[in-house]
């Protein structure tokens, strides 16, 4: 059996912290993107809860249905240029990613997203976007919580909706079909670095996806990457970023976004 096949099988057989440990053990070895795709076990489908948001009084409203004043384009640092209509903001792929003007450390985040009805494509090329919990660069640098059409759309488990991309598959899949709104409620604990740049406490994430716990205070091995293993570099408070993914499917939309800073 070829080396890459062995690595793929080994990583696919692991989940949670064990998968993160396996990624760290591969330090120094070049990996193909497929080597970090976890295809099994497949998270089972569950019924989502009905959900109504209720922002905390001290929360920062990142999108109020009318303005993207809290956002900028990641590439040119100009005002965010995604389209707003009927209280909803839709990704404008040619403009690229957008990120918050403010930087955050630890926080709770509420965000709602919708894959358009009639979406085409499959796998990673169907309704792809991403929520970067801490952006460390204008492109896809940072810590990505995957957004993707979750409805009858097979893909690798650690790349599906609710996954910490290429690190942690969701515990279950409570995703709603295209045309319906999905809800992410996230608790983000930023990594801690010593003055010399050494990582002293890794980042952690909890996620309720449509009211269902799918990430339970999981530990991240570092920033998420498409190929290879994570490499942690010291950083402080960072913007929250939304991805304009380059797949050919129709762009997704967002509404009701707010963030509450935590100690």
N, C-alpha and C positions, 0 to 999 in steps of 0.2 A: 504494500500500500504506500502511495506517495506521501511525503511529509505533510503537504498541505491538507490532504484528506484526513490524515490522523489528527492534525490540529483542529480542523473543522468539527470532527466527530467529538473530540475531547471538549471543546468549548460548548457545543450544542448540548452535551450531556449534563452541563452544569447550569446552575441558576443562582440568582442572588449574590451573596457575598462570595460564594465559591467561584462564580464566574468572574467576579472582579479580581479575585486572587489569581485566577488562571491568567487573566490578561496581564497582570503585573509580573507574573513569572516568565512571560515571553519577552521581557525587556531586552532590547538589543537585537531582536530578530525581526526582519522585514516580513510583513504579513499582507496577503492579498485581502481586499475588502470582504470576500466571502468567508475568510477564515474566522471572522468575528460575528458571523450571522448565526443566531441560535434559532433553529427551526423546530425544536421539540424540547419539552412538551408544549403543546399548543394551549394557550389559556382558554378555558371553557367560556362559552357565551352565557351571560346572565341578564336578567331584566333590569334596566336602569330604574332608579327612583324618580318620582316626580320631585322637582326642585324649584324653589323660589329663592332668589338671592336677597340678602339684606345687608348692605355695606355697613361696616362699623362707622361710627361718627367721625373718627379720626382718619379714616381711609382716604387715600389719594385716588380720585376718579381719573383713571388713565384714558377713558373714552366715555363721553356722556351722550353719545348718539348724534352729536352735532359738530364736534371739533376734534382735530388731532393736535391741539396745541401742546400736549404733553409729549409729542413724538417728533423725531427727526429722521431723515433718510440716513442710513448707516454709512453710505458711500460718500456723499458730498456734504453731509452735516446740515443740509438745508431743511426747510419745513417738510414734514412727511407728505408725500404726494399720492397716497392711496385714495381710492374713491369712496365717498360717503353718500349714501342715499337711504332715506326712510329709517334713520337711526342705526344703520349698519355700515361698517367699513369693510371694503372688499380689497383683497390683495391686488396690487398693480405690479405684475411681474417685471415689466421693463424697468421700473424704478428701483427694484432691489429691496433688501431688508429695511425695516424701520426699527428704531429703538427709542427708549424713553430718554427725555432730556435729563432726567434725574438719575442718579446712581443710588443703588440700594445694597444693603448687606443682608440681614435676615428679615424675612417678611412672610406674610400670608397674601396670596394672590387669588383673585376670582376672575375667570375668563370664560367666555362662551364662544363657541365656534361652530360653523355649519359648512358641510360639504354641499355643493349645489345639487339639486335634484337633476337626474339625468346625467350625472358624472360618467365619464368614459375612462378607459384605461384599466390597468390592473396593478396590484402590488404597490410598489413604491412610486408608480406613475399614475396614481389615482387619488387626487385630493391631498397631495403632500404639502405640508408646511411644518413649522416647528416653533416651539416656545423656548427661547434660550433664557434660562433662569438667571444667568449672569453672562453677559456678552463680553468677550475679551478681544474682539476685533470686528471689523466691518462686515466680513463675510460670514461664514458658518463657524466662527471660532466661539467657543464657550461651552456651556452645559445645556444640552438640548433635551427637552421633553417632547417626544414625537407627537405630531398631529398628522393624521392620515385617515382616509375613509376606513372606518372599522367594520363596515357592514358587508359580510360575505366577500371579503377581499383578502385572500390568503397572502401572507408574506412571512418573512422571518420574524419570530416572536419578539425578539429584542429590537425590532424596528417597526412594530405596529403601534397604533394609537395607544397612548398611556405608557409607552416604554420610555425609560431613560436610554436614549439611543445607543445601541450596541453594548449596553452594560446590564440593564435589568428589564426583563420582560414584565408586563403587568400580571398581577395575580389572576385576574379574570378579564373578560371583555364585555363591558356593559354599554358598548357604543350603540348609537341610534342610527337609523338609515339616512341616506342622503336626503336633504331637504328639511331635516329636523335638527334642532340645536343640541349640541353636546356641551357639557359644563366641566371645567377643570377648577378644582379648589386645591391649591398647592401650599405646602409649608416648606420654605427653602431655608436651610441653614448653611451659610457660606463657609468655605474652607478657611482655616486659620494658618497663618504662616509666621514663623519666627523672624526676628530682625535679619537673620542671615539668609532668609528665603526658604528655609526648610519647612516642609509641611508638617504641622503639629496636630491638626485635626482635619479630617477629610470633610468634604461637603456631604450633606444629607438631604433627602427629599422624602416627603410624604405627599401622596396624591389621592384625592377622592375624585373619581371620574363618574359623572352623573350620579353622585351621591354614594358610590361604592368605593371602598378603600382598595386601591390596586397597587400602590407603592407605600410600604409601611416603614418609614424612617430608614430608607435604604442608604447605604454608604456608597459614594461614588469613588471610582478609582482615579478620577481626574476629569478634565474636560472631555466631552464626547468627540469622537473622531470617526470618519468614514472608513479608514483603513489603518491597521496597526493598533498599537496600544496607547492608552492615555498617558500623557506626560504633564505633570503639574508644574505650573510656573506661578510664582507669587503675584498676587493682585489684591487690590482693595475692593471697596464698594464698586459695583458695576451696573450698567444699564440692563434693563429687560429688553429682549429683542424678539421680533416676530419675523419669520422667514418668508421670503418670496421665492419658493422653490421653482426650479427651472423645468419641472416635468410638463408635458404638453396638455395635461388635463385642465379643465376650467378652474379658475381661482376660487379659493374658499373665502368665507366672510367671518367677521368677528363683531361682538357687541358686549356690553356690560362688563367692562374691565376696571377693576379697582385693586389697590394694593395697600396693605397695612403693615407698616414697619414694626419689627419685633426687636427686643433687646439682643 
